[in-house]
């Protein structure tokens, strides 16, 4: 049974964390102190429950809390070795834990344990950070809040900051919280309700003051030519730039991307102060840990052509890498972790929008959200004063903090396909759906492309949220439709790495009954469709410069002359030779092209369900429900082929084990001797 104090804490945390005006994703922490029974003594013991390292307030559960004994936490004050060794105190928190399980205590645990209040909230609201990053933040704090909120000069999170805030609360009994210079806010209360009320009062009071007293145009005037392009034009330009930008952002390691053209971003990029403010970078540690210390800003107007923009982005990328490397070398010591890569995580394109990057889609999306937070912070600070983030040297101390490095090491080992973006045609059912499911399970971001948009979106939803998969409409026989689907992929995930040409249909007819329309339909969908998809995807694959995979789901019929399917088998043979041709052509770009030749896949197949199964059963003189077993009986292994068998082959072909394999066709047919490759 959940302790009532814990239940109240979780409810408060979820309310505060679900509103982005209060704090960013995974930012801030909350706590509560209360009594519980010590199972060893049977006596009550005072505990601190606090959000653990890496958790998110909006989705916090009891498992995300660390539970510590308050008496032992406060006893740490007597053994604190001083500011130069305060990082040692994080390890000491482990000796204060009550019981097993729960989350690891975060660096902010001292703030919650040492402050003499039953409930404490530490949050990163845009309005609060705007005051915290203003050049005259201390004066603004007094003006806005009187003596109810106390200014705390910038100090890196840690044990000493906890001691500082504890002393401030003791010396200012009328205060309900603090503004933490360059960082955020902390509030407290005797009850959970009072702490939440005080937090919201600080946030809302700051926001109201900025709205009522701030300059009308804090970012200055609009720069002619830098205004937002019309929606269709800017999204087309974003798609045209996406592969190139992802390639630049992935120079050190592959990244997944996220794009936003939110009004707040477009307005910022259009303004005269944008270049100088972008160069200053973000301030709140939660921000720059996910966005790097500053973004890469394209210094061309929105009217610049795609070709001009690409050329300039490449120049700016080289400059950015040199600048970041110099920043690292300015502050790194022999004890510093190795540089984690010099590529930007935020790329800003005036008139178009913001591209953000991370190891997976969620990380990329959150990085983008954090930079939007940073824009809001800069707007508030500039509206009242001058934006002044924490010093660059302090940013480095946090970015390359040993404790931050330890947190990164605790991350789970990535799956084989993490960071890869897969585009699978005909993926709303059958083989395609099994392939999409397997790739998503192995960590890939998946685009479910299908002729039926509703079914594509439903299949994608089964795989997870939009950070995992999306569904798009794709008539593979239509060049414009294919390009639109690929563009949607580029905008959703930043690029494309893995293409599976699976869409197909079949009409089982003998030669004399096969019409020209039958022939054209099957060739349009499979031969022409595979060509169009491969062509559109190859353009992005080449521009990225990251290599990639193209897989054709062909058929044993590409080499086996079965009866009554001349149009289907001929188009499968066409696909099979496309594999060889494209393997040769795309190899110089690191793109592997391979094929898979399944036997008839009856179970779960959209093709067989649409009439093909009945026709093939009639051709072979068996009942339709026995067709799968019929196919199995004629194989060497006597085993039926199901969609998951084909998905397994795609997984192996596109994984790390076959990185030197291209131009290959893999039979997945349980052994059909007549279809052996020669």
C-alpha positions as CSV (number, residue, x, y, z in Angstrom):
1,X,0.0,0.0,0.0
2,X,1.4,3.4,-1.0
3,X,2.3,5.8,1.8
4,X,-0.2,8.8,1.7
5,X,2.7,11.2,1.7
6,X,4.1,9.5,-1.4
7,X,0.8,9.4,-3.1
8,X,0.4,13.2,-2.6
9,X,3.9,13.7,-3.9
10,X,3.4,11.8,-7.0
11,X,0.1,13.5,-7.7
12,X,1.7,16.9,-7.2
13,X,4.6,16.0,-9.4
14,X,2.4,14.8,-12.2
15,X,0.4,18.0,-12.2
16,X,3.4,20.2,-12.2
17,X,5.3,18.1,-14.7
18,X,2.5,17.8,-17.2
19,X,2.4,21.6,-17.9
20,X,5.4,22.8,-20.0
21,X,5.0,26.2,-18.4
22,X,6.2,24.8,-15.2
23,X,9.1,22.7,-16.2
24,X,10.6,20.9,-19.2
25,X,10.6,17.1,-19.9
26,X,12.7,15.3,-17.3
27,X,13.6,18.6,-15.7
28,X,13.4,19.6,-12.1
29,X,12.5,17.4,-9.1
30,X,10.1,17.3,-6.2
31,X,10.2,15.9,-2.7
32,X,8.3,15.2,0.5
33,X,9.3,14.3,4.0
34,X,7.2,12.1,6.2
35,X,7.1,9.1,8.5
36,X,7.1,5.4,7.6
37,X,7.7,2.3,9.7
38,X,11.2,0.9,9.8
39,X,10.8,-2.8,9.2
40,X,13.8,-3.6,11.3
41,X,12.8,-1.8,14.5
42,X,9.0,-1.5,13.9
43,X,9.3,2.2,14.9
44,X,8.5,5.3,12.8
45,X,11.3,6.8,10.9
46,X,11.5,10.1,9.1
47,X,12.1,9.7,5.3
48,X,12.7,11.9,2.3
49,X,11.1,10.8,-0.9
50,X,12.6,12.6,-3.9
51,X,12.5,12.2,-7.7
52,X,15.5,10.2,-8.7
53,X,18.0,10.7,-11.4
54,X,16.8,10.8,-15.0
55,X,13.0,10.7,-14.2
56,X,10.2,12.9,-15.5
57,X,7.8,14.7,-13.2
58,X,4.9,14.4,-15.6
59,X,5.1,10.7,-15.7
60,X,6.6,10.0,-12.3
61,X,5.6,6.8,-10.4
62,X,6.7,5.5,-7.1
63,X,9.5,3.5,-8.8
64,X,11.0,6.8,-9.9
65,X,11.5,8.0,-6.3
66,X,14.6,7.6,-4.1
67,X,13.8,7.1,-0.4
68,X,16.4,8.3,2.1
69,X,16.6,8.6,5.9
70,X,16.4,12.3,6.9
71,X,18.6,11.9,10.0
72,X,21.4,10.3,7.9
73,X,21.0,12.9,5.1
74,X,21.4,15.8,7.6
75,X,24.3,14.0,9.3
76,X,26.2,14.4,6.0
77,X,26.6,18.1,6.9
78,X,29.2,17.1,9.5
79,X,31.3,15.1,7.1
80,X,31.0,17.5,4.1
81,X,34.6,18.0,2.9
82,X,34.0,21.3,1.2
83,X,33.2,22.7,-2.2
84,X,36.3,21.2,-4.0
85,X,35.2,17.7,-3.1
86,X,31.4,18.1,-3.0
87,X,30.9,15.5,-5.8
88,X,31.9,12.9,-3.3
89,X,28.6,13.5,-1.5
90,X,26.6,11.9,-4.3
91,X,28.1,8.5,-3.5
92,X,27.4,9.2,0.2
93,X,23.7,9.5,-0.6
94,X,23.7,5.7,-1.2
95,X,24.5,5.2,2.5
96,X,21.3,7.2,3.4
97,X,18.9,5.1,1.4
98,X,16.0,3.4,3.1
99,X,15.5,-0.1,1.7
100,X,16.2,-1.5,-1.7
101,X,14.8,-0.5,-5.1
102,X,13.7,2.9,-6.3
103,X,15.7,5.3,-8.4
104,X,19.3,6.5,-7.9
105,X,19.5,9.8,-6.0
106,X,20.2,12.8,-8.2
107,X,22.6,15.6,-7.7
108,X,19.8,17.8,-6.4
109,X,19.0,15.5,-3.5
110,X,20.8,17.7,-1.0
111,X,18.6,20.7,-1.9
112,X,15.6,18.7,-0.8
113,X,17.0,16.9,2.2
114,X,18.8,19.9,3.8
115,X,16.0,22.5,3.4
116,X,13.9,22.6,6.5
117,X,10.6,22.1,4.8
118,X,8.3,19.1,4.5
119,X,7.8,19.6,0.7
120,X,10.2,21.1,-1.8
121,X,9.8,21.7,-5.6
122,X,12.7,22.6,-7.9
123,X,11.5,23.5,-11.4
124,X,12.7,25.0,-14.7
125,X,9.8,27.3,-15.8
126,X,10.6,29.6,-18.8
127,X,9.3,32.6,-16.8
128,X,11.5,31.8,-13.8
129,X,14.6,31.2,-15.9
130,X,14.0,34.4,-17.8
131,X,14.4,36.3,-14.5
132,X,17.3,34.0,-13.5
133,X,19.2,34.8,-16.7
134,X,18.6,38.6,-16.7
135,X,21.6,40.8,-16.2
136,X,19.8,42.5,-13.3
137,X,18.1,39.3,-12.1
138,X,18.7,40.0,-8.4
139,X,17.1,43.5,-8.6
140,X,14.2,42.1,-10.7
141,X,13.6,39.4,-8.1
142,X,13.2,42.0,-5.4
143,X,11.0,44.2,-7.6
144,X,8.7,41.3,-8.7
145,X,8.4,39.2,-5.5
146,X,9.4,41.5,-2.6
147,X,10.8,39.5,0.2
148,X,8.8,36.4,-0.5
149,X,11.4,35.1,-3.0
150,X,15.1,35.3,-2.5
151,X,17.8,35.6,-5.2
152,X,20.5,32.9,-5.2
153,X,23.6,33.7,-7.3
154,X,24.6,31.0,-9.8
155,X,26.1,27.9,-8.2
156,X,26.4,24.5,-9.9
157,X,23.9,22.0,-8.5
158,X,25.3,20.0,-5.6
159,X,25.7,19.7,-1.9
160,X,26.8,23.3,-1.4
161,X,23.7,24.7,-3.2
162,X,21.6,22.6,-0.8
163,X,23.4,24.2,2.1
164,X,23.0,27.6,0.6
165,X,19.2,27.3,0.1
166,X,18.8,25.8,3.6
167,X,20.5,28.8,5.1
168,X,18.4,31.2,3.0
169,X,15.2,29.6,4.2
170,X,16.4,29.8,7.8
171,X,17.3,33.5,7.4
172,X,14.2,34.4,5.6
173,X,11.2,32.8,7.3
174,X,8.8,34.9,5.2
175,X,10.1,33.5,1.9
176,X,8.3,30.8,0.0
177,X,11.1,30.1,-2.5
178,X,14.2,31.3,-4.5
179,X,15.2,32.3,-8.0
180,X,18.4,30.3,-8.7
181,X,20.7,32.5,-10.9
182,X,21.0,31.2,-14.4
183,X,19.1,28.1,-13.5
184,X,15.5,27.9,-12.3
185,X,13.4,28.2,-9.1
186,X,12.9,26.4,-5.8
187,X,9.8,26.6,-3.6
188,X,8.7,24.9,-0.5
189,X,5.7,24.4,1.9
190,X,4.6,22.7,5.0
191,X,2.1,20.7,3.0
192,X,2.1,19.3,-0.5
193,X,-0.7,21.7,-1.5
194,X,1.2,24.7,-0.1
195,X,4.5,23.8,-1.9
196,X,2.6,23.4,-5.2
197,X,0.7,26.7,-4.6
198,X,4.0,28.5,-3.9
199,X,5.7,27.1,-7.0
200,X,2.8,28.1,-9.2
201,X,2.7,31.6,-7.6
202,X,6.3,32.2,-8.5
203,X,5.9,30.9,-12.0
204,X,2.7,32.8,-12.7
205,X,3.8,36.0,-11.0
206,X,7.0,36.1,-13.1
207,X,5.1,35.4,-16.3
208,X,2.5,38.1,-15.6
209,X,5.3,40.7,-14.8
210,X,7.0,39.9,-18.1
211,X,3.8,40.2,-20.0
212,X,2.8,43.5,-18.4
213,X,6.2,45.2,-18.2
214,X,8.3,43.6,-21.0
215,X,9.2,45.3,-24.3
216,X,6.9,44.6,-27.2
217,X,9.6,43.4,-29.5
218,X,12.3,41.9,-27.3
219,X,14.2,40.3,-30.2
220,X,14.2,43.5,-32.2
221,X,12.8,44.2,-35.7
222,X,12.2,41.7,-38.4
223,X,15.1,41.3,-40.8
224,X,13.9,41.7,-44.4
225,X,14.1,38.4,-46.2
226,X,14.2,36.4,-43.0
227,X,10.4,36.1,-42.5
228,X,8.8,32.7,-42.4
229,X,8.1,31.2,-45.8
230,X,4.5,30.1,-46.6
231,X,3.8,26.8,-45.0
232,X,3.9,24.6,-48.1
233,X,7.1,26.3,-49.3
234,X,9.0,26.1,-46.0
235,X,8.1,22.4,-45.4
236,X,9.2,21.6,-48.9
237,X,12.5,23.4,-48.3
238,X,12.8,21.6,-44.9
239,X,12.5,18.3,-46.6
240,X,15.0,19.2,-49.2
241,X,17.5,20.2,-46.5
242,X,16.8,17.5,-44.0
243,X,19.1,14.7,-45.4
244,X,22.1,17.1,-45.7
245,X,21.6,18.5,-42.2
246,X,21.3,15.1,-40.7
247,X,24.5,14.0,-42.4
248,X,26.3,17.0,-40.9
249,X,24.8,16.4,-37.4
250,X,25.9,12.7,-37.7
251,X,29.5,13.3,-38.5
252,X,30.7,11.8,-35.3
253,X,27.8,9.4,-34.7
254,X,24.5,8.7,-36.4
255,X,21.6,10.8,-35.1
256,X,17.8,10.8,-35.4
257,X,16.2,14.1,-36.2
258,X,13.2,16.2,-35.3
259,X,11.8,19.2,-37.2
260,X,9.6,22.0,-36.0
261,X,8.3,25.1,-37.7
262,X,6.5,26.4,-34.6
263,X,5.7,30.1,-34.7
264,X,7.9,30.8,-31.7
265,X,10.9,29.5,-33.7
266,X,10.1,31.2,-37.0
267,X,9.6,34.6,-35.2
268,X,12.9,34.3,-33.4
269,X,14.8,33.5,-36.5
270,X,13.3,36.4,-38.3
271,X,14.5,39.0,-35.8
272,X,17.6,41.1,-35.8
273,X,18.9,39.9,-32.3
274,X,18.7,36.2,-33.2
275,X,22.3,35.8,-34.4
276,X,23.8,37.4,-31.3
277,X,21.5,35.6,-28.9
278,X,22.0,32.2,-30.6
279,X,25.7,32.7,-30.2
280,X,25.3,33.3,-26.4
281,X,23.8,29.8,-26.1
282,X,21.5,28.4,-23.5
283,X,21.9,28.8,-19.7
284,X,19.8,26.3,-17.7
285,X,21.9,23.1,-17.3
286,X,18.9,21.0,-18.4
287,X,18.8,23.0,-21.6
288,X,22.4,22.9,-22.8
289,X,23.0,19.3,-21.7
290,X,20.5,18.4,-24.5
291,X,21.1,21.2,-27.0
292,X,24.9,21.7,-26.6
293,X,26.1,25.1,-25.6
294,X,24.9,26.8,-28.7
295,X,23.1,26.0,-32.0
296,X,24.3,26.2,-35.6
297,X,22.4,29.1,-37.2
298,X,22.3,29.4,-41.0
299,X,23.1,33.1,-41.8
300,X,21.2,33.2,-45.1
301,X,17.8,34.7,-45.7
302,X,14.8,32.5,-46.2
303,X,14.8,33.3,-49.9
304,X,18.2,31.5,-50.4
305,X,18.0,28.5,-52.7
306,X,18.3,25.0,-51.4
307,X,21.7,24.7,-53.2
308,X,23.0,27.9,-51.6
309,X,21.7,26.9,-48.2
310,X,23.4,23.4,-48.4
311,X,26.7,24.9,-49.5
312,X,26.7,27.4,-46.6
313,X,25.5,24.9,-44.0
314,X,28.5,22.7,-44.9
315,X,30.9,25.7,-44.3
316,X,29.2,26.6,-41.1
317,X,29.4,23.0,-39.9
318,X,33.2,23.0,-40.3
319,X,33.3,26.2,-38.4
320,X,31.0,24.9,-35.7
321,X,33.2,21.8,-35.2
322,X,36.3,23.9,-34.9
323,X,34.6,26.2,-32.4
324,X,33.3,23.4,-30.3
325,X,36.7,21.6,-30.3
326,X,38.3,24.9,-29.2
327,X,35.7,25.3,-26.4
328,X,36.5,21.8,-25.2
329,X,40.2,22.3,-25.3
330,X,39.9,25.7,-23.4
331,X,38.5,24.0,-20.3
332,X,39.3,20.3,-20.4
333,X,41.7,19.0,-17.8
334,X,43.5,15.6,-17.7
335,X,40.5,14.3,-15.6
336,X,37.9,15.5,-18.1
337,X,35.9,12.9,-20.0
338,X,36.8,12.6,-23.7
339,X,35.0,15.0,-26.1
340,X,31.6,13.6,-27.0
341,X,31.4,14.8,-30.5
342,X,31.7,18.3,-32.1
343,X,28.5,18.3,-34.2
344,X,25.6,20.6,-33.5
345,X,22.4,19.2,-31.9
346,X,20.3,22.2,-32.9
347,X,20.3,23.6,-36.5
348,X,18.3,26.8,-37.2
349,X,17.2,27.8,-40.7
350,X,15.6,31.2,-41.0
351,X,12.2,31.1,-42.7
352,X,12.1,27.3,-42.4
353,X,12.4,26.2,-38.8
354,X,14.5,24.2,-36.3
355,X,16.1,20.8,-36.7
356,X,17.2,18.9,-33.5
357,X,19.1,15.7,-33.1
358,X,19.6,12.9,-30.6
359,X,20.4,9.2,-30.3
360,X,16.7,8.4,-30.8
361,X,13.6,10.2,-31.8
362,X,12.5,11.1,-28.2
363,X,15.9,12.5,-27.4
364,X,15.8,14.6,-30.7
365,X,12.3,15.8,-30.0
366,X,13.1,16.8,-26.4
367,X,16.2,18.6,-27.5
368,X,14.1,20.7,-29.8
369,X,11.6,21.4,-27.1
370,X,14.4,22.5,-24.8
371,X,15.7,25.0,-27.4
372,X,12.1,26.3,-27.7
373,X,12.3,26.7,-23.9
374,X,15.6,28.6,-24.4
375,X,14.0,30.9,-26.9
376,X,11.2,31.7,-24.5
377,X,13.8,32.3,-21.7
378,X,15.7,34.7,-24.0
379,X,12.5,36.5,-24.9
380,X,11.6,37.1,-21.3
381,X,15.1,38.2,-20.3
382,X,15.4,40.6,-23.2
383,X,11.9,41.9,-22.6
384,X,12.9,43.1,-19.1
385,X,16.6,43.4,-19.2
386,X,19.5,41.8,-21.1
387,X,19.9,38.0,-21.5
388,X,23.0,36.9,-19.7
389,X,23.5,33.1,-19.5
390,X,26.0,31.5,-17.1
391,X,29.7,31.7,-18.2
392,X,31.0,29.3,-20.8
393,X,33.4,27.8,-18.3
394,X,30.5,26.9,-16.0
395,X,28.7,25.3,-18.9
396,X,31.8,23.1,-19.6
397,X,32.0,22.1,-15.9
398,X,28.5,20.7,-16.1
399,X,28.6,19.3,-19.7
400,X,31.7,17.4,-18.9
401,X,31.0,16.7,-15.2
402,X,32.1,13.3,-14.0
403,X,28.7,12.8,-12.5
404,X,27.1,13.5,-15.9
405,X,29.5,11.1,-17.5
406,X,28.5,8.4,-14.9
407,X,24.8,9.0,-15.8
408,X,25.6,8.4,-19.5
409,X,27.4,5.2,-18.7
410,X,24.3,3.9,-16.9
411,X,22.3,4.1,-20.1
412,X,21.3,0.7,-21.5
413,X,23.3,-0.7,-24.4
414,X,21.6,0.4,-27.6
415,X,19.7,-2.1,-29.7
416,X,21.1,-3.2,-33.1
417,X,18.9,-0.8,-35.1
418,X,18.7,2.2,-32.7
419,X,19.2,5.4,-34.6
420,X,18.1,3.9,-37.9
421,X,15.1,5.1,-39.8
422,X,13.2,2.5,-41.8
423,X,10.7,3.1,-44.6
424,X,8.6,0.0,-45.3
425,X,6.0,-0.1,-48.1
426,X,2.9,-2.2,-47.9
427,X,3.4,-2.3,-44.2
428,X,-0.1,-2.2,-42.9
429,X,-0.5,-5.9,-43.1
430,X,1.2,-9.2,-43.8
431,X,4.9,-9.4,-44.5
432,X,5.3,-5.6,-44.4
433,X,3.7,-5.3,-41.0
434,X,5.9,-8.1,-39.6
435,X,9.0,-6.4,-40.9
436,X,7.9,-3.0,-39.5
437,X,7.2,-4.7,-36.1
438,X,10.6,-6.5,-36.0
439,X,12.6,-3.3,-36.9
440,X,10.7,-1.3,-34.3
441,X,11.5,-3.9,-31.7
442,X,15.1,-3.7,-32.6
443,X,15.2,0.1,-32.0
444,X,14.5,1.5,-35.4
445,X,12.2,4.4,-36.1
446,X,9.7,3.1,-38.6
447,X,7.5,4.7,-41.3
448,X,4.6,2.4,-42.2
449,X,3.8,3.3,-45.8
450,X,0.6,1.8,-47.3
451,X,-2.0,2.7,-50.0
452,X,-4.6,2.9,-47.2
453,X,-3.6,5.8,-44.9
454,X,-6.0,4.8,-42.1
455,X,-4.6,1.2,-42.0
456,X,-1.1,2.6,-42.1
457,X,-1.7,4.8,-39.1
458,X,-3.4,2.0,-37.2
459,X,-0.5,-0.3,-37.8
460,X,2.0,2.4,-36.7
461,X,0.0,3.0,-33.5
462,X,0.4,-0.7,-32.7
463,X,4.2,-0.2,-32.7
464,X,4.2,2.7,-30.3
465,X,3.8,6.5,-30.3
466,X,5.1,8.9,-32.9
467,X,8.6,8.7,-31.5
468,X,8.6,5.0,-32.7
469,X,6.5,4.9,-35.8
470,X,4.2,6.9,-38.1
471,X,1.9,5.9,-40.9
472,X,1.9,7.6,-44.3
473,X,-0.1,7.1,-47.5
474,X,2.0,5.8,-50.4
475,X,0.8,4.8,-53.8
476,X,4.1,3.4,-54.9
477,X,3.0,3.6,-58.6
478,X,2.8,7.4,-58.4
479,X,6.1,9.3,-58.4
480,X,4.6,12.4,-56.6
481,X,3.0,10.2,-54.0
482,X,6.3,8.4,-53.3
483,X,8.2,11.6,-53.0
484,X,5.6,13.0,-50.6
485,X,5.9,9.8,-48.4
486,X,9.7,10.1,-48.4
487,X,9.5,13.8,-47.6
488,X,7.2,12.9,-44.7
489,X,9.8,10.5,-43.4
490,X,12.5,13.1,-43.6
491,X,10.4,15.6,-41.7
492,X,9.3,13.1,-39.1
493,X,12.7,11.5,-38.3
494,X,15.3,13.7,-40.0
495,X,16.4,11.2,-42.6
496,X,16.2,7.7,-43.9
497,X,18.5,4.7,-43.6
498,X,16.6,1.5,-44.5
499,X,14.1,1.0,-47.3
500,X,12.1,-2.1,-47.7
501,X,10.3,-2.5,-51.1
502,X,7.5,-4.8,-50.0
503,X,4.3,-3.4,-51.5
504,X,2.8,-5.9,-53.9
505,X,-0.2,-7.6,-55.4
506,X,-0.9,-10.5,-57.6
507,X,-3.4,-11.8,-60.1
508,X,-3.1,-15.6,-60.8
509,X,-4.0,-16.1,-64.4
510,X,-2.6,-18.2,-67.3
511,X,-1.1,-16.3,-70.2
512,X,-4.1,-16.3,-72.5
513,X,-6.3,-14.9,-69.7
514,X,-3.8,-12.2,-68.6
515,X,-4.9,-8.8,-69.9
516,X,-2.7,-5.9,-70.7
517,X,-4.3,-4.1,-67.7
518,X,-3.3,-7.1,-65.5
519,X,0.2,-6.9,-66.7
520,X,0.5,-3.1,-66.3
521,X,-1.1,-3.1,-62.8
522,X,1.4,-5.6,-61.4
523,X,4.4,-4.0,-63.1
524,X,3.3,-0.5,-61.9
525,X,3.1,-1.6,-58.3
526,X,6.1,-3.8,-58.0
527,X,8.6,-3.1,-60.8
528,X,7.9,0.5,-61.3
529,X,6.9,1.1,-57.7
530,X,10.2,-0.4,-56.4
531,X,12.1,1.8,-58.8
532,X,10.3,5.0,-57.7
533,X,10.7,4.2,-54.0
534,X,14.4,3.3,-54.4
535,X,15.1,6.4,-56.5
536,X,13.4,8.8,-54.1
537,X,15.1,7.2,-51.1
538,X,18.5,7.0,-52.8
539,X,18.6,10.7,-53.2
540,X,18.3,11.2,-49.4
541,X,20.7,8.3,-48.7
542,X,23.4,9.8,-50.9
543,X,22.9,13.3,-49.5
544,X,23.2,12.0,-45.9
545,X,26.5,10.2,-46.6
546,X,25.7,7.7,-43.9
547,X,25.3,4.6,-46.1
548,X,22.2,2.6,-45.7
549,X,20.2,-0.4,-46.8
550,X,17.6,-1.1,-49.6
551,X,15.8,-4.5,-49.4
552,X,13.5,-5.9,-52.0
553,X,11.0,-8.5,-51.0
554,X,11.0,-10.3,-54.2
555,X,9.9,-14.0,-54.5
556,X,11.1,-17.4,-55.3
557,X,9.0,-16.9,-58.4
558,X,11.7,-14.5,-59.6
559,X,13.7,-17.6,-60.5
560,X,11.0,-20.4,-60.4
561,X,8.7,-20.8,-63.3
562,X,5.4,-21.6,-61.7
563,X,2.1,-22.0,-63.6
564,X,-0.5,-19.4,-64.3
565,X,1.3,-16.2,-63.0
566,X,3.3,-14.8,-65.9
567,X,2.7,-11.1,-64.9
568,X,3.6,-11.6,-61.3
569,X,6.7,-13.7,-61.9
570,X,8.0,-11.4,-64.6
571,X,7.7,-8.4,-62.3
572,X,9.4,-10.2,-59.5
573,X,12.3,-11.1,-61.9
574,X,12.4,-7.3,-62.7
575,X,12.7,-6.6,-59.0
576,X,15.4,-9.2,-58.5
577,X,17.6,-7.6,-61.2
578,X,17.0,-4.1,-59.8
579,X,18.8,-5.5,-56.7
580,X,21.9,-6.3,-58.7
581,X,21.8,-3.1,-60.7
582,X,21.4,-0.8,-57.6
583,X,23.9,-2.7,-55.5
584,X,26.5,-1.8,-58.2
585,X,25.4,1.8,-58.5
586,X,24.9,2.7,-54.9
587,X,27.8,0.8,-53.4
588,X,30.2,3.7,-53.7
589,X,27.9,5.6,-51.3
590,X,28.0,2.8,-48.7
591,X,24.4,1.7,-49.5
592,X,23.8,-2.0,-49.6
593,X,21.0,-3.5,-51.8
594,X,19.8,-7.0,-51.2
595,X,16.7,-9.1,-51.8
596,X,14.7,-11.7,-50.1
597,X,12.9,-14.5,-52.0
598,X,10.0,-16.0,-49.9
599,X,7.9,-18.9,-50.9
600,X,4.1,-18.3,-50.8
601,X,3.3,-16.7,-47.4
602,X,-0.3,-17.5,-46.8
603,X,-0.9,-16.7,-43.1
604,X,-1.5,-12.9,-42.6
605,X,-0.9,-12.1,-46.2
606,X,-3.0,-9.3,-47.8
607,X,-2.2,-10.7,-51.2
608,X,-3.5,-14.2,-50.5
609,X,-6.5,-12.8,-48.7
610,X,-7.5,-10.7,-51.7
611,X,-8.1,-13.7,-54.0
612,X,-4.6,-14.8,-55.0
613,X,-4.9,-17.6,-52.4
614,X,-8.1,-18.9,-53.9
615,X,-6.7,-18.8,-57.4
616,X,-3.4,-20.6,-56.4
617,X,-5.4,-23.2,-54.5
618,X,-7.5,-23.8,-57.6
619,X,-4.3,-24.0,-59.8
620,X,-2.9,-26.7,-57.5
621,X,-6.2,-28.5,-56.9
622,X,-6.2,-28.1,-53.1
623,X,-8.5,-26.4,-50.7
624,X,-7.7,-22.7,-49.9
625,X,-7.4,-23.4,-46.2
626,X,-4.8,-26.2,-47.0
627,X,-2.7,-24.0,-49.3
628,X,-0.1,-23.1,-46.6
629,X,0.5,-26.7,-45.8
630,X,0.6,-27.6,-49.5
631,X,3.4,-25.1,-50.0
632,X,5.2,-26.5,-46.9
633,X,4.9,-30.1,-48.1
634,X,6.7,-29.4,-51.4
635,X,9.7,-27.9,-49.6
636,X,12.9,-29.6,-48.4
637,X,12.2,-28.6,-44.7
638,X,8.5,-29.3,-44.9
639,X,7.8,-26.1,-42.9
640,X,5.4,-23.3,-43.8
641,X,6.8,-19.8,-44.3
642,X,5.1,-17.0,-42.3
643,X,5.6,-13.2,-42.3
644,X,7.9,-13.3,-39.3
645,X,10.4,-15.5,-41.2
646,X,10.7,-12.8,-43.8
647,X,11.0,-10.1,-41.1
648,X,13.9,-12.1,-39.5
649,X,15.7,-12.1,-42.8
650,X,15.3,-8.3,-43.1
651,X,16.7,-7.9,-39.6
652,X,19.8,-10.0,-40.3
653,X,20.4,-8.4,-43.7
654,X,20.3,-4.9,-42.3
655,X,22.1,-5.6,-39.0
656,X,25.7,-5.3,-38.2
657,X,26.6,-8.9,-38.9
658,X,26.3,-8.7,-42.7
659,X,27.8,-5.3,-43.2
660,X,29.9,-6.5,-46.2
661,X,27.0,-8.1,-48.0
662,X,25.3,-6.5,-51.0
663,X,23.7,-7.7,-54.3
664,X,22.5,-10.9,-52.5
665,X,19.2,-12.7,-52.7
666,X,18.3,-14.8,-49.6
667,X,15.7,-17.6,-50.1
668,X,13.2,-17.8,-47.3
669,X,11.2,-20.7,-48.8
670,X,12.0,-23.7,-46.5
671,X,14.0,-25.1,-49.5
672,X,12.5,-25.1,-52.9
673,X,15.0,-26.9,-55.1
674,X,13.7,-25.5,-58.3
675,X,14.3,-22.0,-56.9
676,X,17.9,-22.6,-55.9
677,X,20.0,-19.7,-57.0
678,X,22.6,-20.4,-59.6
